Amino acid sequence: MPAAPEPLGVRLRRAPLLGGLLRSWDVRLTPRGRFLLIALALLGLAGGDTRKTHAYLLFSVASGLFAAAVVFAFRFRPRVDVACELPPRATAGTPLTLRVVVTPRGASGGEVLVEMPRPVLPTEVLRVVPVSAFLSLGAEAEEVTATLTPERRGRYRFRGARARRTDPLRLMTTLPVAATDESLLVYPRFWRLDQFDVPVGRSYQPGGIPLASSTGDAIEFVGTRDYREGDPIKNIHWRSWARRGKPVVKEYQAEYFSRVALILDTFLKPGFAPKDRAAFEAAVSTVASIADWFSRGEAVVDVLAAGPDLYEVSTGRSLGYLENILDVLSCLEPCSDPPFATVGPPLFDKLARLTSVVVVMLDWDDARERFLRSVRDQGTAVRAIIVRSGDTTKSWAGAAGDIGVFSQMTPEDVERALQAAVRG
């Protein structure tokens, strides 16, 4: 899908000369300084004829003030250290508190203008309040806080917090002392599922739990029994032997568990409508919510198929983390080519060790039906959720009982669930 054109303001700020002037207007001049510069231009026009008006006197005074501010701004840079660490991850719609710590070097203090971290590329989906604040420094470090609200998932590059000094009239700022630039990964919104029914066939996984967990034993202790020839010595229960006077061994039962694949359908035709984009975002949130449910349960999520890409994630059973899946979903975009032919063969190779497949789709048609029938034919249980506004291309009612468990949601249903999670 072609990238959206950049706003005119972004393109102008990248121009060599004009961009430098615009950036100086934005960051070097305070609101009061911008007002004075505009007043200078108007006074210059009004006082062009010194014989008819005395506006040139006001122009001279204003020019002197502005020249003094320029000299101050180029000479008196603040002697401070600035520190601000963004959290590595956030969730869309959840406000974050940013803390900027300004530490004076030596005995220097005074008033500084602190600019909060802001996106390198201007965007309306990240709101920082307040954008800047004046801070009076003494001998000790001071802290300024702001609220960052990311409204959309994605990866964003942030310019580090900055501290500047202003002239006594607060017309112009000095060059900044800046913290390092940082990145922020914003997770998609998701809600906490209390129940999610999946047709799961429980099958023994070779190697046992140690291959799927960093804690616990491969098998569960269920009791003791009399020693039989051939029992390993390590299984002898010494206390029971001492109490009963004959050899006793510990008895175990192998534990069975489920392994699951999560599949997200990312196919949208080129030139898709806004409602299709809304359905895609709702599908991403749905997959994130399902992944959160699995991470709190007994199943092991082995595979995430997002569009044409296949990821080994292995969450659950203390083996992995929900973040593994959310990291992928954060930057996912729709694809214009059907991914089923691409993701099918590598997924089918893994179906032998999977007990169920949960797939979130954007539509139902022949290609999607062939893909899920191939999954079902290999003995893997299927749970399908269709996220779409309106009717699907092909009715899925006939395939519901034949292929697996089916259901359909609208983006409005997903939004209500997200809003209910916020209120709860």
C-alpha positions in Angstrom: 0.0 0.0 0.0 1.5 3.4 -0.9 2.5 5.6 1.9 0.3 8.6 2.8 1.7 11.9 1.5 3.4 14.0 4.2 1.7 17.1 5.4 2.8 20.4 3.8 4.2 21.7 7.2 6.5 18.6 7.4 7.8 19.1 3.9 8.5 22.8 4.4 10.5 22.1 7.6 12.8 19.8 5.7 13.8 22.6 3.2 17.3 23.8 3.9 16.8 27.5 4.4 13.0 27.9 5.0 13.0 24.8 7.3 15.7 26.4 9.5 13.7 29.6 9.8 10.5 27.7 10.6 12.3 25.6 13.3 13.7 28.8 14.8 10.2 30.3 14.9 8.9 27.2 16.6 11.7 26.6 19.2 13.8 29.6 19.6 11.1 32.3 19.9 8.7 32.3 22.8 5.1 33.4 22.2 6.0 36.8 23.5 9.0 36.9 21.1 6.8 36.0 18.1 4.4 38.7 19.0 7.3 41.2 19.2 8.8 40.1 15.8 5.4 40.6 14.1 5.1 44.0 15.8 8.5 44.9 14.5 7.4 44.1 10.9 4.3 46.2 11.3 6.1 49.1 12.9 8.7 48.9 10.2 6.0 49.3 7.5 4.2 52.0 9.4 7.3 54.1 10.2 8.9 54.0 6.7 8.3 57.7 6.3 9.9 59.3 9.3 8.6 62.8 8.4 4.9 61.8 8.6 4.9 59.5 11.7 6.9 58.8 14.8 6.3 55.0 14.6 10.0 54.6 13.9 10.7 55.4 17.6 8.7 52.4 18.7 10.4 50.4 16.0 13.8 51.4 17.4 12.9 50.5 21.0 11.4 47.1 19.9 14.5 46.5 17.7 16.8 47.2 20.7 14.9 44.7 22.9 14.9 42.1 20.2 18.7 42.6 19.6 19.4 42.2 23.3 17.4 39.0 23.4 19.3 37.6 20.4 22.7 38.4 22.1 21.5 36.8 25.3 20.2 33.7 23.5 23.6 33.1 21.8 25.7 33.5 24.9 24.0 32.2 28.0 23.3 28.5 27.5 22.1 26.8 30.7 24.6 24.8 32.7 22.4 21.8 33.6 21.9 18.1 32.9 18.6 16.9 31.6 17.3 13.3 32.1 14.1 11.7 31.0 13.5 8.0 30.4 10.5 7.0 28.4 9.0 3.5 29.2 9.9 1.1 26.4 6.3 0.2 25.9 2.8 1.7 26.3 -0.7 0.8 25.4 -2.9 2.9 23.1 -5.3 5.0 25.0 -3.5 4.7 28.4 -1.9 7.9 29.6 1.7 7.9 30.7 3.4 10.2 33.2 6.7 11.7 31.9 9.2 12.9 34.5 12.0 15.3 33.4 14.7 15.8 35.9 16.9 19.0 35.5 20.1 19.0 37.6 22.2 22.2 37.8 25.9 22.0 37.4 27.7 23.5 40.3 26.0 26.5 41.9 24.3 27.7 38.8 20.6 28.0 38.9 18.0 30.5 37.7 15.0 30.0 35.4 15.0 27.6 32.6 12.4 26.6 30.0 11.9 22.8 30.0 10.5 21.2 26.8 9.0 17.8 27.2 9.8 14.9 24.9 7.9 15.1 21.6 7.7 13.0 18.4 10.4 13.6 15.9 7.8 13.6 13.1 4.7 15.7 14.0 1.7 13.6 14.6 -1.8 14.1 16.1 -2.0 10.6 17.7 0.5 11.5 20.5 -0.5 14.2 22.9 1.9 15.7 25.5 0.4 18.0 28.1 2.0 20.4 28.9 4.4 20.8 26.0 6.8 23.0 28.0 7.1 24.6 31.4 9.3 27.2 33.2 11.3 25.9 36.1 13.1 27.9 38.8 16.3 26.1 39.7 18.2 26.3 43.0 21.2 24.2 44.0 19.2 20.9 43.9 17.7 19.0 41.0 14.1 19.8 40.1 11.5 17.7 38.4 8.8 18.5 35.8 6.0 16.1 34.9 3.8 15.8 31.8 1.1 13.4 30.6 1.7 11.5 27.3 -1.4 9.9 25.8 -0.7 7.7 22.7 -4.0 7.2 20.8 -2.8 4.7 18.2 -0.5 1.7 18.2 2.9 1.9 16.4 6.5 2.6 17.0 7.4 6.3 17.5 10.7 8.1 17.7 10.8 10.8 20.4 13.1 13.8 20.6 14.7 14.0 24.1 13.6 16.5 26.7 15.4 19.9 26.4 16.2 22.7 28.8 16.7 26.2 27.5 17.3 29.6 29.2 15.4 32.7 28.1 16.4 36.3 28.2 15.0 38.4 31.1 12.0 39.5 29.0 11.3 35.9 27.8 11.5 36.8 24.2 14.0 34.2 22.9 15.6 31.0 24.1 19.1 29.7 24.0 20.5 26.6 22.4 19.2 23.6 24.3 20.8 21.1 26.7 19.1 17.9 25.5 18.5 14.4 26.8 19.0 11.5 24.4 16.3 10.6 21.8 14.3 7.5 22.6 11.7 5.2 21.0 8.3 4.2 22.3 6.4 1.1 21.2 2.7 1.5 21.6 0.7 -1.7 22.0 -2.8 -2.1 20.5 -5.8 -1.7 22.8 -7.2 -4.9 24.2 -9.6 -6.1 26.8 -9.5 -8.8 29.5 -11.4 -11.9 28.4 -13.0 -13.8 31.3 -13.9 -16.7 29.1 -12.9 -17.9 25.6 -14.1 -21.3 24.4 -11.6 -23.1 22.1 -12.2 -26.7 20.7 -8.9 -28.1 22.0 -7.6 -31.6 21.6 -5.1 -32.4 24.4 -2.2 -34.4 23.2 1.1 -35.4 24.7 4.0 -33.3 23.7 7.4 -35.1 23.5 9.8 -33.8 26.0 7.2 -32.9 28.5 6.8 -29.6 30.4 10.5 -28.7 30.7 10.4 -27.8 27.0 7.5 -25.5 27.6 8.3 -24.0 31.0 11.1 -22.8 33.1 9.5 -24.0 36.3 8.0 -27.2 37.6 8.6 -30.9 36.8 7.9 -32.8 33.6 5.4 -35.1 35.4 3.1 -34.7 38.3 3.6 -36.6 41.6 0.5 -38.6 42.4 1.5 -41.0 45.3 3.7 -43.9 46.2 3.7 -47.7 45.5 5.8 -50.8 46.3 9.1 -51.1 44.5 9.2 -53.2 41.3 12.2 -54.5 39.6 13.5 -52.0 37.1 12.3 -48.9 38.9 14.9 -46.2 38.9 16.8 -45.6 42.2 16.2 -41.9 42.0 12.4 -42.5 42.5 12.8 -44.3 45.8 10.8 -42.6 48.6 13.3 -43.0 51.5 11.0 -41.9 54.3 8.3 -44.3 53.3 10.9 -47.2 53.0 12.1 -46.4 56.5 8.6 -46.3 57.9 7.3 -49.4 56.2 10.5 -51.5 56.2 10.4 -52.3 52.5 11.3 -50.4 49.3 8.8 -47.8 48.2 9.0 -45.6 45.1 7.3 -42.3 44.1 4.7 -42.6 41.3 4.2 -39.9 38.7 1.7 -39.2 36.0 2.7 -37.6 32.7 1.1 -34.2 32.2 -0.7 -33.3 29.0 -1.3 -29.8 27.7 -2.4 -27.9 24.6 -0.4 -26.0 22.0 -2.1 -23.3 20.0 -1.5 -21.2 16.9 -2.9 -17.7 16.6 -3.6 -16.5 13.1 -4.5 -12.9 12.1 -5.8 -12.3 8.6 -4.3 -9.0 7.3 -5.6 -9.1 3.7 -7.4 -5.9 2.5 -7.9 -5.1 -1.1 -6.0 -2.0 -2.4 -8.0 1.2 -1.9 -9.9 -0.2 1.0 -12.5 2.0 2.7 -12.1 3.6 6.2 -14.6 1.0 7.6 -12.2 -1.8 6.4 -9.4 -0.1 8.3 -11.5 0.1 11.4 -12.2 -3.6 11.0 -8.5 -4.3 10.7 -7.7 -2.4 13.9 -10.6 -4.2 15.7 -9.1 -7.5 14.5 -5.7 -6.6 15.9 -7.3 -5.7 19.3 -9.2 -9.0 19.2 -6.0 -11.0 18.7 -4.3 -9.1 21.5 -7.2 -9.9 23.8 -7.1 -13.6 22.9 -3.3 -13.7 23.4 -3.8 -12.1 26.9 -6.3 -14.8 27.7 -4.0 -17.6 26.7 -1.1 -16.1 28.6 -3.2 -16.4 31.8 -4.2 -20.0 31.1 -2.8 -23.5 30.7 -2.4 -23.6 26.9 0.9 -22.8 25.2 0.8 -20.4 22.2 3.5 -21.7 19.9 2.9 -19.8 16.7 1.6 -16.3 15.7 0.8 -16.0 12.0 0.3 -12.3 11.2 -0.4 -11.8 7.5 2.3 -13.6 5.4 4.8 -13.8 8.3 5.1 -16.7 10.8 6.5 -16.1 14.3 7.6 -18.5 17.0 6.3 -16.9 20.2 5.6 -19.8 22.7 3.8 -17.9 25.4 2.2 -19.4 28.5 3.5 -22.0 30.9 6.1 -19.5 32.1 8.0 -20.0 28.8 7.3 -16.6 27.2 5.5 -13.4 27.6 2.5 -11.7 26.2 4.9 -8.9 25.0 6.2 -11.2 22.3 2.9 -11.1 20.5 2.1 -7.5 21.3 5.4 -6.4 19.9 4.5 -7.9 16.5 0.9 -6.5 16.6 2.1 -3.0 17.4 3.5 -2.3 14.0 1.4 -4.5 11.8 -0.2 -3.1 8.7 -2.7 -4.5 6.1 -1.2 -6.5 3.2 -2.6 -6.3 -0.3 -1.8 -9.9 -1.3 -3.7 -12.8 0.1 -1.3 -14.3 2.8 -2.8 -17.8 3.0 -0.7 -19.3 0.2 2.4 -17.9 1.8 1.8 -18.8 5.4 0.1 -22.1 4.7 3.0 -24.5 4.0 5.2 -23.4 7.0 2.2 -23.5 9.3 1.1 -27.0 8.0 4.6 -28.3 8.9 3.9 -27.3 12.5 0.4 -28.5 12.8 1.5 -32.0 14.0 2.4 -30.5 17.3 -0.5 -28.1 17.6 -3.9 -29.0 19.1 -5.9 -26.1 17.9 -5.8 -23.0 15.7 -7.5 -19.7 16.5 -7.9 -17.5 13.5 -9.2 -13.9 13.4 -10.4 -13.0 9.8 -11.6 -9.9 8.1 -13.9 -11.7 5.6 -15.0 -15.2 4.5 -14.5 -16.3 0.9 -13.3 -19.4 -1.0 -9.6 -18.8 -0.3 -10.1 -18.5 3.4 -12.3 -21.6 3.4 -9.7 -23.7 1.5 -7.1 -22.6 4.0 -9.1 -23.6 7.1 -10.3 -26.8 5.6 -6.6 -27.8 5.0 -6.0 -27.0 8.7 -9.0 -29.1 9.8 -8.0 -32.0 7.5 -4.7 -32.4 9.4 -6.6 -33.0 12.6 -6.3 -29.6 14.3 -9.3 -28.0 15.9 -10.3 -24.6 14.5 -11.8 -21.6 16.3 -12.6 -18.7 13.8 -13.7 -15.2 14.5 -14.7 -12.9 11.7 -14.4 -9.1 12.4 -16.3 -7.2 9.8 -19.0 -4.6 9.3 -21.9 -6.0 7.3 -22.2 -9.3 5.5 -19.2 -11.4 4.4 -18.4 -12.1 0.8 -19.6 -15.7 1.3 -21.8 -17.0 4.0 -19.8 -18.8 6.7 -22.9 -20.5 8.3 -22.4 -23.7 6.3 -18.8 -24.1 7.3 -19.4 -23.4 10.9 -20.2 -27.0 11.9 -18.0 -28.6 9.3 -14.7 -26.8 9.8 -14.9 -25.7 13.4 -16.4 -23.1 15.8 -17.3 -19.8 14.1 -18.5 -16.4 15.3 -18.7 -12.9 13.9 -18.1 -9.5 15.5 -18.3 -5.9 14.2 -15.8 -3.2 15.0 -18.5 -1.6 17.1 -18.7 -4.8 19.2 -15.0 -4.6 19.8 -15.1 -0.9 20.6 -17.8 -1.6 23.2 -15.7 -4.3 24.8 -12.7 -1.9 24.9 -14.8 0.8 26.5 -16.2 -1.6 29.0 -12.7 -2.6 30.0 -11.7 1.0 30.5 -14.7 1.7 32.7 -14.2 -1.5 34.6 
